[in-house]
Amino acid sequence: MKNTITAIFLFLITVCFGLFSSASAEDGLSVGAMTWYAWWSPGYFNPRPDKKIVFIHAKENIKIDPEFLYGPIASLKIGKLYLSGTFLMGRYRSLMTEFITDMTQLPYWNPVYMKSKTVKYDMDSTVGYQVTDYLKLYIGFKYQSYKYKTPIVDIGAKDGVGYMPKKTSIGSYSPGLGVNLNVHIAAGLYFISNISIVQTSTIASDYDTSALVVLSKFTIWMVWPNYNTRRYIGGLGVNLTPSLAYLIEPISTTISAGFRYQYVHNFPNKQHLRDDHFYGVTLAASYFIGFGGGKEN
């Protein structure tokens, strides 16, 4: 992920320096920060029917608390050309509940609770062209990644202790195209909305085991890897970001608040990855630096 971000960052810098020579008084750079309080229903959670080598699973469900993501934002205006980028990260806490039994305990189902933390990254970069005063068209690239890992837990199996470590690593690469609408409502107040469609290519790595420790005269470890896979999954997504922005002209600063929704439909084909929903409220502030002493518009 770091190599991908570095390559994109260097490319954008190269393009920017090449365009500076043609900059007008109204062109400039905006830099700032964004926070996003977001609810997340991730694609990685999907009950798998094939985890039945040692234990029998009756049901799985997961609860994920909403969290704050935060990070830098930047945009560059050169004539009718716009470049922009955001990089956000957040730490999600989740509680997975599995109802499970071993062969000697049927029909008794034992609830197992697994608390985990998932670090999520969300990056967007776009290149846009101003068609009219209020409309831009843009192409972009989106990158998302996260890693999910459960702790070792005691499932209360008869005559022993069961462990179920799980690991999932997701990386999604998504080119796309979209439309930006910027409408002036009143002095300093603007309505801004972006909507884009992306084609997603996701790499998912999964590892899951079942284990049993028999405590008698001897300690016997038995570990079964249920699956250890690396999968490539295609999908389609929609990103929607309506917001209100207010320009504080004396200090060349824009404050904006809005809503952001990201949806990805992963093509099934027995890939065991469900649709991903990611949505919440945003708050951002950016400072405009004019190349020729101009003001942001």
Residue pairs with C-beta under 8 A, 6 or more apart in sequence:
1 121
1 143
1 145
1 171
4 143
5 87
5 123
5 143
8 85
8 125
8 141
12 83
12 85
12 125
15 83
16 76
16 78
16 83
19 76
19 78
19 81
20 78
20 291
22 78
22 79
23 78
23 79
23 291
23 292
24 79
24 291
24 292
24 294
25 290
25 291
25 292
25 293
25 294
26 77
26 290
26 292
26 294
26 295
26 297
27 77
27 78
27 79
27 290
27 291
27 292
27 294
28 76
28 77
28 288
28 289
28 290
28 291
28 294
28 296
29 74
29 75
29 76
29 77
29 288
29 289
29 291
30 73
30 74
30 75
30 76
30 77
30 254
30 286
30 287
30 288
30 289
30 296
31 72
31 73
31 74
31 286
31 287
31 289
32 72
32 73
32 74
32 254
32 284
32 285
32 286
32 287
33 70
33 71
33 72
33 73
33 284
33 285
33 286
34 70
34 71
34 72
34 73
34 86
34 88
34 282
34 283
34 284
35 68
35 69
35 70
35 282
35 283
35 284
36 68
36 69
36 70
36 88
36 90
36 260
36 280
36 281
36 282
37 66
37 67
37 68
37 69
37 280
37 281
37 282
38 66
38 67
38 68
38 69
38 90
38 260
38 278
38 279
38 280
39 64
39 66
39 277
39 278
39 279
39 280
40 64
40 66
40 67
40 92
40 120
40 277
40 278
41 64
41 275
41 276
41 277
41 278
42 64
42 118
42 146
42 148
42 170
42 276
43 170
43 202
43 264
43 266
43 273
43 274
43 275
43 276
44 146
44 148
44 168
44 170
44 204
44 273
45 60
45 62
45 96
45 274
46 272
46 273
46 274
47 57
47 59
47 60
48 208
48 226
48 227
48 272
50 226
50 227
51 57
51 208
51 210
51 226
51 227
53 210
53 224
53 226
54 102
54 162
54 210
54 211
54 212
54 222
54 224
55 100
55 101
55 102
55 155
55 157
55 162
55 164
55 210
56 100
56 101
56 102
56 103
56 106
57 98
57 99
57 100
58 99
58 100
58 101
58 109
59 98
59 99
60 96
60 97
60 98
60 99
61 96
61 97
62 94
62 95
62 96
62 97
63 94
63 95
63 96
63 97
64 92
64 93
64 94
64 95
65 92
65 93
65 94
66 280
67 90
67 91
67 92
67 93
68 90
69 88
69 89
69 90
69 120
69 122
70 88
70 89
70 90
71 86
71 87
71 88
71 89
72 86
72 87
73 84
73 85
73 86
73 284
73 286
74 84
74 85
74 86
74 286
75 82
75 83
75 84
75 85
75 286
76 82
76 83
76 84
80 129
80 130
81 127
81 128
81 129
81 130
82 126
82 127
82 128
82 129
82 130
82 136
82 138
83 125
83 126
83 127
83 128
84 124
84 125
84 126
84 128
85 123
85 124
85 125
85 126
86 122
86 123
86 124
87 121
87 122
87 123
88 121
88 122
88 123
89 119
89 120
89 121
89 122
90 119
90 120
91 117
91 118
91 119
91 120
92 117
92 118
92 119
92 120
92 146
93 115
93 116
93 117
93 118
94 115
94 116
94 117
94 118
94 148
95 113
95 114
95 115
95 116
96 113
96 114
96 116
96 150
97 111
97 112
97 113
97 114
98 111
98 112
98 114
98 164
99 109
99 110
99 111
99 112
100 109
100 110
100 112
100 155
100 162
100 164
101 107
101 108
101 109
101 110
102 157
102 158
102 162
102 212
104 158
104 159
105 157
105 158
110 155
110 156
110 157
112 153
112 155
112 156
112 164
113 153
114 150
114 151
114 153
114 164
114 166
115 151
116 148
116 149
116 150
116 151
118 146
118 147
118 148
119 146
119 147
120 144
120 145
120 146
121 143
121 144
121 145
121 146
122 142
122 143
122 144
122 262
122 278
123 142
123 143
123 144
124 140
124 141
124 142
124 239
125 140
125 141
125 142
126 138
126 139
126 140
126 141
126 178
127 138
127 139
127 140
128 136
128 137
128 138
128 139
128 180
129 136
129 137
129 138
130 136
131 137
134 181
134 182
134 183
134 184
135 179
135 180
135 181
135 182
136 179
136 180
136 182
137 177
137 178
137 179
137 180
138 177
138 178
138 179
138 180
138 196
139 175
139 176
139 177
139 178
140 175
140 176
140 177
140 178
140 196
140 198
141 173
141 174
141 175
141 176
142 172
142 173
142 174
142 175
142 176
142 198
142 237
142 239
143 171
143 172
143 173
143 174
144 170
144 171
144 172
144 174
145 169
145 170
145 171
145 172
146 169
146 170
147 167
147 168
147 169
147 170
148 166
148 167
148 168
148 169
148 170
149 165
149 166
149 167
149 168
150 164
150 165
150 166
150 167
151 165
152 163
152 164
152 165
153 163
153 164
154 161
154 162
154 163
155 161
155 162
155 163
155 164
156 162
157 212
159 214
159 215
159 216
160 212
160 213
160 214
160 215
161 212
161 213
161 215
162 210
162 211
162 212
162 213
163 209
163 210
163 211
163 213
164 208
164 209
164 210
164 211
165 207
165 208
165 209
166 206
166 207
166 208
166 209
167 205
167 206
167 207
167 208
168 204
168 205
168 206
168 207
169 204
169 205
170 202
170 203
170 204
170 205
171 202
171 203
172 200
172 201
172 202
172 203
172 264
173 200
173 201
173 202
174 198
174 199
174 200
174 201
174 237
174 264
175 198
175 199
176 196
176 197
176 198
176 199
176 237
176 239
177 196
177 197
178 194
178 195
178 196
178 197
178 239
179 194
179 195
179 196
180 192
180 193
180 194
181 191
181 192
181 193
181 194
182 190
182 191
182 192
183 190
183 191
183 192
184 190
185 191
188 246
188 247
188 248
188 249
189 244
189 245
189 246
189 247
190 244
190 245
190 246
190 247
191 242
191 243
191 244
191 245
192 242
192 243
192 244
192 245
192 256
192 258
193 240
193 241
193 242
193 243
194 239
194 240
194 241
195 238
195 239
195 240
195 241
196 238
196 239
197 236
197 237
197 238
198 236
198 237
198 238
198 239
198 264
199 234
199 235
199 236
199 237
200 233
200 234
200 235
200 236
200 237
200 264
200 266
201 232
201 233
201 234
202 232
202 233
202 234
202 235
202 266
202 273
203 230
203 231
203 232
203 233
204 229
204 230
204 231
204 233
204 271
204 273
205 229
205 230
205 231
206 227
206 228
206 229
206 230
206 231
206 272
207 225
207 227
207 228
208 225
208 226
208 227
208 228
209 223
209 224
209 225
209 226
210 223
210 224
210 226
211 221
211 222
211 223
211 224
212 221
212 222
213 219
213 220
213 221
213 222
214 220
214 222
231 271
231 272
231 273
233 266
233 267
233 271
233 273
234 266
234 267
235 264
235 265
235 266
235 267
236 264
236 265
237 262
237 263
237 264
237 265
237 276
238 261
238 262
238 263
239 260
239 261
239 262
239 263
240 259
240 260
240 261
240 262
241 258
241 259
241 260
241 261
241 282
242 258
242 259
243 256
243 257
243 258
243 259
243 282
244 256
244 257
244 258
245 254
245 255
245 256
246 254
246 255
246 256
247 253
247 254
247 296
248 254
248 255
249 295
251 287
252 287
252 288
252 289
252 290
252 295
252 296
253 285
253 286
253 287
253 288
254 285
254 286
254 288
254 296
255 284
255 285
256 282
256 283
256 284
256 285
257 281
257 282
257 283
257 284
258 281
258 282
259 279
259 280
259 281
259 282
260 279
260 280
260 281
260 282
261 277
261 278
261 279
262 276
262 277
262 278
262 279
263 275
263 276
263 277
263 278
264 275
264 276
265 275
266 273
266 274
266 275
266 276
288 295
288 296
290 296
